[in-house]
């Protein structure tokens, strides 16, 4: 049925869920705008009803975001964006509906923005009166509302797969680097990706793209190039993850006929192989896909790493300090458990 997910997203509960996801994220914003967040929450029912009215009547218009310059190393900056509360509420309401559909298209080797396994067999959101409460605890939001696993639960798995590939004889790693990934995402191509994968959700696609087009940075002559998505929200990270579906399809298909291991987290693509010729082929295919997506490759960072040559993969990708921290955490955990047992015996 056409626009079925749209109807769920713009329902009162759908928009309330979008608000809770938005509020949970604002705690890590580049700029803390407590007044806007608290004001929206204290008038939640009125705000949600007005947003719904605008969406139903096609009167919803995205607002201008706040732009900040975020330090990137000692001599550089990257563009950061603070999205308006109402806009984020709408887009999060959309994402929590389309995420399960898109997740079915993503191969198991992708570890960014996957739908939680514990709710994959049923409804994405359990019916709960908690949606009516304007200020929920973050743990409740993550458990009851957030559709995707947090980065800190998936990134370790991504690195574990890297170690596993090396331990089973995949000595070569084909790597390339995309220059300014988020700033160069082509919006018409992104629209095509959504139209291909959720063709019955034209209304959701139209509103999402209207927001993204409005948020592009104007030139000094007032022109808005249809390129780039804001940085600073998980909404845009989700959209950036979706933009990489072309990688997933190409190399998942290649895995069926060639002995490679394909893993991806956002724009971090790792392709392992046992044969140098295959590694070169993967590198050429990777660059070909990047250019088809109208992105730019940093040639200086395009290379084949060889684990048997001075442990290049380990030195490049694996931070041994993480393993040390994990072991210390386990030791401290054991000591706390022992202290608890002793206290109970007393």
N, C-alpha and C positions, 0 to 999 in steps of 0.2 A: 504494500500500500504506500502511495506517495506521501512523503513527509510524516511518516509515522513517528520517527524519532524526534522530529520537530515538535510534535504535539506533546510528547513526554517532557522534552526539555523546557518548554515554556509553561508547563503546568506550575501551579504554586509550589508544589513540593520540589519539582525540578529546579526552579529558580532559587528556592531556599537552599537546596544542596549546593548550587553554584555559589551562593553567598558564604556558606560555611567553608568551602574550599578556598575561596578568596581570602576570607579572614585569617585562616591558618597560614596562608602564604605571606600576608602583609608583615608578619613578624620578622621576615628576612629581607624586606624591601631595602633598596639602597637608601631611601629616605623614609623616615617614620612619620606618617600623617595620621596621628592618633585621632584627631578631631573628626576627620572624614569617616574613619572606620567606626568609631563609637556612635557617631550621629546616624549612620546608616543602620547599625544594629539596633539602636533604641527605637528606630522607626521602621523596623523590618517589614512588617505587614504592609504598611503604606508604600514603602519603596518597591517591594516586590510586585504589588498590585499595579503600580504605575509602569514599571518595566514591562510587565505582561501586556498591559494595554497598548503600549507603544509597539511591541512586537506584533501583536495581533493586527493592529491597524497600519502596519508598515511605516510607523512614525519614528521608529528607533534610529537615532543617529549617534555614532561613536563620538566620544569627546576627545579633546586634545590631551595627550599624555605629557608628563613632566620628564624632561630629558636631563640626564646627569652624565658627567664624565667620570668613569671608574678607573682608578689606577691599574695598570697592567705592567708590572715590572717597574724598575727604577726610572725608565725613560719613555714610557708609553702609557696610553690610555685606551679604553674601549668604551663604546657608547652604551649607556645604561638607560632604561626607561621605566618610569613608574606609571602603570596603566590605571585609568580611572576605575573606581570601585564598581560602578554600575556595569561598565563594559566587561570587566573581569568576571563579574557574576554571570552575565549572559554566556560568555565563551566557556566558562567552566561547566555551566549547565549543558552546553552542547557536547563538550568533550566527554563528560561522564556517560553520554549516550552513544557516541560514535566510537569510543575506545574499544568496546568489545567486538564491534564489527571489523575494525581495522586490525585488531590483534590476531584474528583468525588468519590473516594474510601474511603475518610476519613469521619467519622461520624460527626454530628454537635457538639458533645461534645469536639472536639479537637479545640484548639484556637491558635495553633502555625503554622505559615506559610500557612495561608489560602489565596486562590486567592481572589482578591478584588471583591466584589459583583457588583460594578458599571460597571465592564467590563465582567461579567460572561455571558451575553447574546450575546455578539458580539466577535469580534477579541480581543485577549489579548492585542495587541498593536495597537492603532489607527495609520493609515498611517499619517506620519508627516515628513515634510522636516527638522524638528528639529534634526533628527538623523544625519544629515550632519554637524551639528554644533559641534565642538569637545569639547567645554566647556559649558555645560548647567548648569543652576542653579539647586540646589538640589531639590527645590520644583517642578520644571518641571520634573525632573527625576522620582520623586515619583509619580507624577500625571499621566504622560504619558507613563512611561516605566516599572517601578517596578511592577511585577505581584502580589506580596503578600502584605498584610497589615502589617504595622510596628508593632513592639512588643508593643509599648506604646498605641496602639489603641485596641489591643487584650488582653493584660494582665489584664487590669481593668475588662473586660467582664468575664475573667476566674475567677477572685476573686468575682465578683458579683454573678456568678453561685454558688460559694461556700456558700456565705451568704444566697442565695435563698434556697439552699438545707437544710441548718440548720433551716431556718425559717418555713419549711414545714414538719418538723418531722424526718428528716434524722439525727439521733443523733450520728451515728457511722461513723468513717472515717478510712478506711484501708490504711495504708501508708507503703511504703518500700523505701529503698534508694539503688541506684545502684552505686557501687564503680567505680570511674574513667570511667564514661560512654563513653566519646568520645575516650579515649585511648584504650578501649577494644572492640570497634565495630569490628566485624569479617567481613573482606572484602568479602570472598566467600559467606557468608550469605547475605550481602548487594547486591552482584551481583545477587543472586537468587531472591531477592525481586524485583529488577528491571526487571529481565527476566520474572517473573511471571506477572508483572503489565503493562509493556510496551514491550512485546515480539517482536514487529515489529521494534524496534529501537535498533538493535544490534550495529550499529556503534556508537551511542551516549553512550551506555553502555560501550563499549570497551574503548573509549577514557577516560571516567570518571574513570573507574577502573584502567586504566594505570596510570593516574595521582595519584590516591590515593595510589596505590602500590609503585610508585616512591617516594612518600612523607613519607612513613613509616620510622621509625627511625631504623637505622642499629644497630645491636649488635656490640660488640667490635671485633667480628670475621668476620664482614662483611655480616652477614645474615639479610635479611629483613623479619620479620614475617608479615604475611598478616593480620595485626590487627592494629586498630587505625586510626582515621582521624584527620587532623589538627584542632586546635582551633584558632579562631581569625577572621574567615570570615563567613558571612551569608550563603555562599555556603555550608560549612560543617555543619552549623546548620540545613540547609534544608535537607542534607543527613541524619543527625542524627534524624531528625523528621520522615523521611521516614522509618528509621530502626525500629521505634516504631509501625509500622502498625500492628504487631502481637498483641499488646495490644488492639488496636482499634477493631480489628475483634473479639477477644475473648469476650471482655466485652460489645461490642455493641450487640452481639448475646445473651449474658447473660441478658442484659436489657430487651429483648423481653419476657423473662419467669420469671424473678426475679425482685423484686422491689428494684432496685439500681439506682444510678445516677453516670455516668462515665464521668469524665472530665480529659483532658490532655493538658499540655503545655510543649512541648519538652519531657524531661524525668521526668517531675513532674506529676505524676499520682495520681488523687484523686478519690476514689471510696466510695460513701456514701451509707449507708443502714440504715434501721430502726430496723433490727433484728441482735443480736450479732452473732448468728450462721451463718447468711449470710455474715457478716463481716469477720468471720474466713475463710469461704470458699473463699471469694475474695482474702484474703491474701495468701492462699495456691496456688490459681490459678495464682496470680501475680508472686510469686516466681518461680512457674513452668515455666512460659513463659520467665522470666528473664534468667533462666538457659538454656533453649532451644536456646536462642539467644547467648549463650556462654558469658554471663555477670555475674558479681559477686554481690551478695546481702550483704549489711551490716546488719547483724542480729541484732545488737544493735539498729538500727534505724527502724526495722520492728515491727510495733505495730498497735494496734487499739485504736484510740482516741475516747473518749466519751464526747460529748458536755455537757451533764448533770452532768458530774463529773468535777467540777471546771473549766467549760468552756474550756476544753482541746483543742478543734479544734480552737476556737477563739484565744487562747493564742499562739498556734503553728503557725497559718497561716496568721492571719489578723493583719496588722499594722494599728492601729487606727489613727496614725499620718497622713496617706494618706487622710483619710476623713477630718481631720482638715485642711490640706493644700487645699483641694478642696473647703471647705467652705470659707476659707480666699480668695482664688482666685475669687470666685463668688462675695464676698463683694467688693473686689478691682475693679472687673469689673463693678459692679453697680456704684461705686463712679466715675470711669472714664467716664461712660456713662452720669451720671448726670452732671459732669463738662463740658462735650462736649455740652450738651443741653443748659446749662447756657451760655456758650461762644457764641453759635449761637444766643441766644436771645438778647445778648448784641450787 
